[in-house]
Amino acid sequence: MSEPQTTALVPIWKLFRTVFILSALSWGGLALMAQLEHHYVEREGRLTRLAYSDLVALAWMVPGPVGCNVAVQLGYVLRGRVGAWASGIASVLPFFIPMTLFAAFYRTSFVHAASAAMLLNHLRVVLAMLIAVTWYRQIRTLVRGWLDGIAAAIGCVALLHAHSPIAYVVMLGGAFLVGWLAGSHEQGSLEIAWQRGDRVLLAGLSLLVVMFGIPLPPPYDVRLIWLRLGGAGLTLFGGGFSALPVLKTLFVTPATAITENDFTLGFALSPVAPGPLLNVVPFFGYLAGLWPGALMATLALFAPSGCLVVLAQRHLRQVALHPRFGRGMRALRSMTTAFLAVAVLKIGYQAPWQPDYLLTAIFALLCFATRKVPVYAVYGTVAFLCIAWMLLWPHG
C-alpha cells in the first residue's frame, strides 16, 4: 500500500469542512469517492493515486456504505482516529438533514415535486458521466499488466450477473487470492499484532450481527431495533441496493407503523438528497422514532462499518510492505474498476433514450473530461434547467 504523498497535517476543522462540502455536492457514494479523489489526490496531492485506490479497494471489501467508508479512511490516514470521526460525520451530515426533513414533510406537494421523474433521470445521467470519467482515469492508472486486465474484465462480467451480496465478497476475495498466488515466488514475513481493543471491537460487532440474525420476540425486536440495524449494516456489501430487502425486514412492520408505500417512497426520494443510496436510513429512522430515531438509525448503520474499516486500515498498513500482499492488492484494485463500469452501464440502461438526456450526457461528459468545471456546477446547472422546464411547461 502506498503512503500519503505529503506529511503536512490537515487541520481537523478544514478536513471536516472540505468533506462536508464535497459530500453535500455528491449524489451517490461513487460521486463522493470521485470528488474526494479529485480534491485530495489531483488538487492538493495529499495522497498518491495508488494510495487512494487502496482506500477504495478496502472500502469495497468491508460492509457498509462504500463512499462513507472511503471518507472515514481518508480522515484516518490524514489525521488518525479523530480525523476518521470528523470525516465520517462530515460525510453523513449532508444527507442526514434533508432526508430527515423529507420524512417530516414527505406527504407535502413540495417533496413530491422534488422527486419528479424527469429531474431524477437527468441527475442520474450526470452521475453516470462522472463515474465514466473516473473509471477511465482509474483504468489508465491501475491496469498495468495482463493479470490486472483480466481481473477488470472478469469483474465486469461477474457483476452484471450477480444477484447476491455475497458475490461482491467472493469476487474481491478471489481477485486478491489470485494476485497473492501470482506473487508466490516473492518472499516476505507477514505478521499481524492484534491488540486487546481490536478483539473487543470485533466481539462487539459480531454481537450486533448475531442480534440481527436471530429471531426475537415482538417486544424486543422493536426495543432493540437500532442494535439490530447495526448488525444489518455489517451484512451489506457492494452498495446500497443490497440493503433494500434487509431494511424492509426491519422497518416495514406493524410496530414501526411504516407501510410498504412509505418504504417505496423513501427509496424514490433518496436520489434527490446527496449521499449514497443508504441515505434513506434517517428517513426510516424518523418515521419510526422522530428526530431521536433518525439520529439513532444513522449512527447504528454508519458507525459500526466506520469502526471496522478503520480497524482494517490500521492492520492493512502493517502488511503493506509484504510483496505477495502488494501483488494481491494490485489485482484487487483492478477488480474494483468493474464496479464503476457496471454502474455506468446500469444507470445508462435505466435512463430514457431521449434526445434531452443525450444532451445532458454530452454536456456533463465535456465538463468532467476537461477537469475545469466543478462537479457541483454541473449538477446545479442541470437541476436548474430541469426545474425551470417543469415550471414553464408543467405538462410538457
C-alpha positions as CSV (number, residue, x, y, z in Angstrom):
1,M,0.0,0.0,0.0
2,S,1.3,3.5,-0.9
3,E,1.9,6.1,1.7
4,P,0.4,9.6,1.6
5,Q,2.2,11.9,-0.7
6,T,2.7,14.7,1.8
7,T,3.3,14.7,5.6
8,A,1.8,18.1,6.2
9,L,-1.1,17.8,8.7
10,V,-4.6,18.9,7.7
11,P,-6.4,20.9,10.3
12,I,-9.4,18.9,11.7
13,W,-11.8,21.7,11.0
14,K,-10.6,22.1,7.4
15,L,-10.9,18.3,6.9
16,F,-14.4,18.4,8.3
17,R,-15.4,21.4,6.2
18,T,-14.0,20.0,3.0
19,V,-15.5,16.6,3.3
20,F,-18.9,18.1,4.3
21,I,-18.9,20.4,1.2
22,L,-17.9,17.5,-1.1
23,S,-20.5,15.2,0.4
24,A,-23.2,17.9,0.1
25,L,-22.4,18.1,-3.6
26,S,-22.2,14.4,-4.3
27,W,-25.2,12.4,-5.4
28,G,-24.3,8.8,-4.7
29,G,-21.4,7.2,-2.9
30,L,-19.4,6.8,-6.2
31,A,-19.7,10.5,-6.8
32,L,-18.3,11.3,-3.3
33,M,-15.4,9.0,-4.0
34,A,-14.7,10.7,-7.2
35,Q,-14.8,14.2,-5.6
36,L,-12.6,13.1,-2.7
37,E,-10.1,11.8,-5.2
38,H,-10.2,15.0,-7.3
39,H,-9.6,17.2,-4.2
40,Y,-7.1,15.2,-2.2
41,V,-5.2,13.4,-5.0
42,E,-5.3,15.7,-8.0
43,R,-5.8,19.1,-6.5
44,E,-3.9,19.0,-3.2
45,G,-1.7,16.0,-3.8
46,R,-2.0,14.7,-0.2
47,L,-2.3,11.1,-1.4
48,T,-1.0,9.3,-4.5
49,R,-3.5,7.8,-6.8
50,L,-2.4,4.3,-5.8
51,A,-2.8,5.2,-2.1
52,Y,-6.3,6.4,-2.7
53,S,-7.1,3.3,-4.8
54,D,-6.1,1.2,-1.7
55,L,-8.7,3.1,0.3
56,V,-11.3,2.4,-2.4
57,A,-10.4,-1.3,-2.6
58,L,-10.6,-1.8,1.1
59,A,-13.9,0.1,1.3
60,W,-15.4,-2.4,-1.2
61,M,-14.1,-5.3,0.9
62,V,-15.8,-4.3,4.1
63,P,-19.6,-3.9,4.7
64,G,-21.4,-0.7,4.8
65,P,-21.7,2.4,2.5
66,V,-18.6,2.5,0.3
67,G,-18.4,6.2,-0.2
68,C,-18.6,7.0,3.6
69,N,-16.1,4.2,4.3
70,V,-13.6,5.9,1.9
71,A,-14.2,9.2,3.7
72,V,-13.6,7.6,7.1
73,Q,-10.3,6.0,5.9
74,L,-9.2,9.3,4.3
75,G,-9.7,11.1,7.6
76,Y,-7.8,8.3,9.4
77,V,-4.9,8.5,7.0
78,L,-4.6,12.2,7.2
79,R,-5.3,12.8,11.0
80,G,-5.7,9.5,12.8
81,R,-8.8,8.4,14.7
82,V,-10.0,12.0,15.3
83,G,-9.8,12.6,11.6
84,A,-11.7,9.4,10.9
85,W,-14.6,10.6,13.1
86,A,-14.5,14.1,11.7
87,S,-14.5,12.9,8.1
88,G,-17.1,10.3,8.8
89,I,-19.6,12.7,10.4
90,A,-18.9,15.3,7.7
91,S,-19.8,12.7,5.0
92,V,-23.1,11.8,6.7
93,L,-24.5,15.2,7.8
94,P,-25.3,16.5,4.3
95,F,-27.8,13.8,3.7
96,F,-29.0,13.2,7.3
97,I,-30.5,16.7,7.4
98,P,-32.5,16.7,4.1
99,M,-33.7,13.1,4.4
100,T,-34.9,13.7,7.9
101,L,-36.7,16.8,6.7
102,F,-38.2,14.7,3.9
103,A,-39.5,12.3,6.5
104,A,-41.1,15.2,8.4
105,F,-42.8,16.7,5.4
106,Y,-42.8,13.8,2.9
107,R,-46.6,13.9,2.2
108,T,-46.5,17.6,1.1
109,S,-46.6,18.6,-2.6
110,F,-43.2,20.1,-2.4
111,V,-41.4,16.8,-1.7
112,H,-43.4,15.1,-4.4
113,A,-42.4,17.8,-6.9
114,A,-38.7,17.4,-5.9
115,S,-38.9,13.8,-6.8
116,A,-40.2,14.3,-10.3
117,A,-39.0,11.6,-12.6
118,M,-37.5,13.9,-15.2
119,L,-35.2,15.6,-12.7
120,L,-34.1,12.4,-11.2
121,N,-33.3,10.9,-14.6
122,H,-31.2,13.8,-15.6
123,L,-29.3,13.7,-12.3
124,R,-28.7,10.0,-12.9
125,V,-27.2,10.8,-16.3
126,V,-24.9,13.3,-14.8
127,L,-23.8,10.8,-12.2
128,A,-23.2,8.2,-15.0
129,M,-20.9,10.6,-16.8
130,L,-18.9,11.4,-13.6
131,I,-18.4,7.7,-12.9
132,A,-17.4,7.1,-16.5
133,V,-14.7,9.7,-16.4
134,T,-13.5,8.4,-13.1
135,W,-13.4,4.8,-14.4
136,Y,-11.4,5.9,-17.5
137,R,-8.8,7.6,-15.3
138,Q,-8.6,4.6,-12.9
139,I,-8.1,2.1,-15.8
140,R,-5.2,4.2,-17.2
141,T,-3.6,4.3,-13.8
142,L,-4.3,0.8,-12.3
143,V,-4.4,-1.7,-15.1
144,R,-0.8,-2.3,-16.0
145,G,-0.5,-6.0,-16.9
146,W,-2.4,-8.9,-18.3
147,L,-3.5,-10.1,-14.8
148,D,-4.9,-6.7,-14.0
149,G,-6.8,-6.5,-17.3
150,I,-8.3,-10.0,-16.8
151,A,-9.3,-9.1,-13.2
152,A,-11.1,-5.9,-14.5
153,A,-12.8,-7.8,-17.3
154,I,-13.9,-10.7,-15.2
155,G,-15.2,-8.3,-12.6
156,C,-17.5,-6.6,-15.2
157,V,-18.9,-9.9,-16.4
158,A,-19.5,-11.2,-12.8
159,L,-21.1,-8.0,-11.6
160,L,-23.6,-8.0,-14.5
161,H,-24.8,-11.4,-13.4
162,A,-24.5,-11.0,-9.6
163,H,-27.7,-11.5,-7.7
164,S,-26.4,-11.8,-4.1
165,P,-24.4,-9.5,-1.9
166,I,-22.0,-12.4,-1.2
167,A,-21.0,-12.2,-4.8
168,Y,-19.1,-9.0,-4.1
169,V,-17.1,-10.6,-1.3
170,V,-16.3,-13.6,-3.4
171,M,-15.1,-11.5,-6.4
172,L,-12.9,-9.3,-4.4
173,G,-11.5,-12.1,-2.2
174,G,-10.9,-14.2,-5.3
175,A,-9.0,-11.3,-7.0
176,F,-6.8,-10.8,-4.0
177,L,-6.1,-14.5,-3.7
178,V,-5.2,-14.8,-7.4
179,G,-2.8,-11.9,-7.1
180,W,-1.4,-13.4,-3.9
181,L,-0.7,-16.7,-5.6
182,A,0.7,-15.0,-8.7
183,G,3.3,-13.5,-6.5
184,S,4.2,-16.9,-4.9
185,H,7.8,-16.6,-6.0
186,E,8.2,-13.4,-3.8
187,Q,9.1,-13.9,-0.2
188,G,8.4,-11.9,3.0
189,S,7.2,-12.2,6.5
190,L,3.6,-11.5,7.4
191,E,2.6,-10.7,10.9
192,I,-0.5,-9.0,12.4
193,A,-0.4,-7.8,16.0
194,W,-3.9,-7.9,17.5
195,Q,-4.5,-5.5,20.4
196,R,-7.0,-6.1,23.2
197,G,-9.1,-3.2,21.9
198,D,-9.2,-4.8,18.5
199,R,-10.6,-8.0,19.9
200,V,-13.2,-6.2,21.9
201,L,-14.3,-4.3,18.9
202,L,-14.6,-7.4,16.8
203,A,-16.6,-9.1,19.5
204,G,-19.0,-6.2,19.8
205,L,-19.5,-6.1,16.0
206,S,-20.1,-9.8,15.9
207,L,-22.7,-9.5,18.7
208,L,-24.6,-6.9,16.6
209,V,-24.7,-9.4,13.6
210,V,-26.0,-12.1,15.9
211,M,-28.7,-9.8,17.3
212,F,-29.8,-9.1,13.8
213,G,-29.7,-12.7,12.6
214,I,-31.6,-14.4,15.5
215,P,-35.4,-14.1,15.8
216,L,-36.6,-12.0,18.8
217,P,-40.0,-11.9,20.5
218,P,-42.2,-9.0,19.4
219,P,-41.5,-6.7,22.4
220,Y,-37.7,-7.0,22.0
221,D,-37.4,-6.8,18.2
222,V,-38.7,-3.1,18.4
223,R,-36.8,-2.2,21.5
224,L,-33.5,-3.4,20.1
225,I,-34.2,-2.2,16.5
226,W,-31.2,0.1,16.5
227,L,-28.8,-2.6,17.6
228,R,-30.3,-4.9,15.1
229,L,-29.9,-2.2,12.4
230,G,-26.2,-2.0,13.3
231,G,-25.9,-5.7,12.7
232,A,-27.8,-5.5,9.5
233,G,-25.3,-2.9,8.2
234,L,-22.5,-5.3,8.8
235,T,-24.0,-7.7,6.4
236,L,-24.4,-5.3,3.5
237,F,-21.7,-5.5,0.8
238,G,-21.4,-3.8,-2.6
239,G,-23.6,-0.7,-2.2
240,G,-27.0,0.5,-1.1
241,F,-29.1,-1.6,-3.5
242,S,-28.2,-4.7,-1.4
243,A,-29.8,-3.0,1.6
244,L,-33.3,-2.9,0.3
245,P,-34.6,-6.3,1.5
246,V,-32.7,-6.0,4.8
247,L,-34.1,-2.6,5.6
248,K,-37.6,-3.7,4.6
249,T,-37.4,-6.6,7.0
250,L,-36.5,-4.3,9.9
251,F,-38.7,-1.3,9.2
252,V,-41.9,-2.5,7.4
253,T,-43.6,-3.9,10.5
254,P,-46.8,-3.1,12.4
255,A,-44.7,-2.0,15.4
256,T,-42.9,0.8,13.4
257,A,-46.1,1.8,11.5
258,I,-44.0,2.1,8.3
259,T,-46.1,0.9,5.4
260,E,-45.0,-0.6,2.0
261,N,-45.8,2.7,0.3
262,D,-43.7,4.6,2.9
263,F,-40.8,2.3,2.2
264,T,-41.0,2.6,-1.5
265,L,-41.3,6.4,-1.4
266,G,-38.2,6.6,0.8
267,F,-36.1,4.9,-1.9
268,A,-37.7,7.0,-4.6
269,L,-36.7,10.2,-2.7
270,S,-33.1,9.1,-2.0
271,P,-31.6,10.3,-5.3
272,V,-32.9,13.9,-4.5
273,A,-30.6,14.2,-1.5
274,P,-26.8,13.9,-1.6
275,G,-25.0,10.8,-0.3
276,P,-25.2,7.1,-1.0
277,L,-28.5,5.2,-1.6
278,L,-28.3,4.3,2.1
279,N,-29.3,7.9,2.9
280,V,-32.8,6.6,3.3
281,V,-31.8,5.3,6.8
282,P,-32.5,8.7,8.5
283,F,-35.9,8.8,6.7
284,F,-37.0,5.4,8.1
285,G,-35.5,6.3,11.5
286,Y,-37.6,9.4,11.7
287,L,-40.8,7.6,10.7
288,A,-40.0,5.0,13.4
289,G,-38.9,7.4,16.2
290,L,-38.9,11.0,15.1
291,W,-35.7,13.0,15.3
292,P,-34.1,10.7,18.0
293,G,-35.0,7.8,15.8
294,A,-33.3,9.4,12.8
295,L,-30.1,10.0,14.8
296,M,-30.0,6.5,16.3
297,A,-30.7,4.9,12.9
298,T,-27.9,6.8,11.2
299,L,-25.4,6.0,14.0
300,A,-26.5,2.4,14.0
301,L,-25.9,1.8,10.3
302,F,-22.8,4.0,9.7
303,A,-20.8,3.9,12.9
304,P,-20.1,0.1,13.0
305,S,-18.8,-0.1,9.4
306,G,-16.7,3.0,10.0
307,C,-15.1,1.4,13.0
308,L,-14.5,-1.8,11.1
309,V,-12.9,-0.1,8.1
310,V,-10.5,1.9,10.4
311,L,-9.5,-1.4,12.1
312,A,-8.9,-2.9,8.7
313,Q,-7.0,0.1,7.5
314,R,-4.7,0.1,10.6
315,H,-3.8,-3.6,10.2
316,L,-3.5,-3.1,6.4
317,R,-0.6,-0.8,7.0
318,Q,1.2,-3.5,8.9
319,V,1.3,-5.8,5.9
320,A,1.7,-3.1,3.2
321,L,5.4,-4.0,2.5
322,H,4.7,-7.7,2.1
323,P,5.4,-8.5,-1.6
324,R,2.7,-11.0,-2.2
325,F,0.2,-8.9,-0.3
326,G,1.1,-6.0,-2.6
327,R,0.5,-8.1,-5.6
328,G,-2.9,-9.2,-4.3
329,M,-3.9,-5.6,-3.6
330,R,-2.9,-4.7,-7.2
331,A,-5.3,-7.3,-8.6
332,L,-7.9,-6.2,-6.1
333,R,-7.6,-2.6,-7.2
334,S,-8.1,-3.6,-10.8
335,M,-11.2,-5.6,-9.9
336,T,-12.8,-2.6,-8.2
337,T,-12.8,-0.7,-11.5
338,A,-15.5,-3.1,-12.6
339,F,-17.9,-1.6,-10.1
340,L,-17.6,1.8,-11.8
341,A,-18.0,0.3,-15.3
342,V,-21.1,-1.7,-14.4
343,A,-22.6,1.3,-12.5
344,V,-22.4,3.3,-15.7
345,L,-24.0,0.5,-17.7
346,K,-26.8,0.1,-15.3
347,I,-27.6,3.8,-15.0
348,G,-27.4,4.2,-18.8
349,Y,-29.8,1.2,-19.2
350,Q,-32.3,2.7,-16.8
351,A,-32.2,6.2,-18.2
352,P,-34.8,7.0,-21.0
353,W,-33.3,7.1,-24.5
354,Q,-34.4,10.6,-25.5
355,P,-32.6,13.5,-27.1
356,D,-32.7,15.7,-24.0
357,Y,-31.0,13.1,-21.9
358,L,-28.3,12.6,-24.6
359,L,-27.6,16.3,-24.5
360,T,-27.3,16.2,-20.7
361,A,-24.8,13.3,-21.1
362,I,-22.7,15.2,-23.6
363,F,-22.7,18.4,-21.5
364,A,-21.7,16.5,-18.4
365,L,-19.0,14.5,-20.2
366,L,-17.4,17.6,-21.7
367,C,-17.4,19.3,-18.3
368,F,-15.9,16.4,-16.3
369,A,-13.4,15.5,-19.0
370,T,-11.8,19.0,-19.0
371,R,-11.5,19.0,-15.2
372,K,-12.2,22.7,-15.2
373,V,-15.9,22.7,-14.3
374,P,-16.7,21.8,-10.7
375,V,-19.0,18.9,-10.1
376,Y,-21.5,20.9,-8.1
377,A,-21.7,23.4,-11.0
378,V,-22.7,20.7,-13.4
379,Y,-25.3,19.3,-11.1
380,G,-26.7,22.7,-10.3
381,T,-26.9,23.7,-13.9
382,V,-28.8,20.6,-14.9
383,A,-31.1,20.8,-11.9
384,F,-31.9,24.5,-12.6
385,L,-32.7,23.8,-16.2
386,C,-35.0,20.8,-15.3
387,I,-36.9,22.8,-12.6
388,A,-37.3,25.7,-15.0
389,W,-38.6,23.4,-17.7
390,M,-41.1,21.9,-15.3
391,L,-42.3,25.3,-14.1
392,L,-42.7,26.8,-17.6
393,W,-44.1,23.7,-19.2
394,P,-45.7,21.6,-16.4
395,H,-47.5,19.3,-18.8
396,G,-44.7,19.1,-21.4
